[in-house]
């Protein structure tokens, strides 16, 4: 699962970096993917929307077993 999550994050990372941000995989516990948003994404008022509507939705589509994403 970790490798699949990393592949999806690599796919998304370009969009985040274009806006001055990035995302790091911290851990995976069961079906919970724990991510850390950095750069411009850290503290951005739209960070939770990006996390849940963008990243979480894509992970659920591609990686079996992903239940949710949490920011840490």
N, C-alpha and C positions, 0 to 999 in steps of 0.2 A: 504494500500500500504506500509506503514512504516514497518509493521511486516514482510511482504514478503521481502522487501529490507534487513532488518536486518538478515533474515534467509540466504539469498544469501551471504551477507557479512561474516556471520559466517562460511559458507562453504568455502569461498575464504581465509579467515583470516589465516588458517593454512599454506597455501602456502607462504603468505607474511611473517608470523612470522618465518618460516624456514630460510628466508633470512635476518632476523633482522628487519623487518618492520611491519607495521600494517596499518589499515584503520579505520577511524571513520566516522560515519554518522553525518553530521552537520545539514542538513535540506533537506526537499523535497518541492519544489515550483512548483506546476503543475506537469509536467512530467520531471522536472529537479531535479536530485539527486545530492546534494552537499556533497562532501566527502573531508576529510582531511587525507592525507597520512602522517604517522609518522615513527619514527625510521629510519632505513636505506633507506626506500622508500622516505622520505622527502629529496628532493634535488638530488635524483638519476637521472642520465641521461636517464634512461629507465622508469621513473615514468609515463610519459604521455602515453607510449605504454601500460604499465600495466593498467593504468586507462581506456583507451579507448578500447584496443584490448581484454583485459581480463575482467575487472570488468563491463564496460558498455555493452559489448556484452552479458555477462551472465545475467545481470539484464534485458536487453531487451528480452532475450529468456524466462525468467521465470516470470517476473512481468509485467502484462498488464499496459500500460499507461506510462512506462518509455520512454522518448524521448531521453535524453542524460544525461551524467554525467559531472560534473564540479569539478575541484579541487579548494578548498578554503583554 
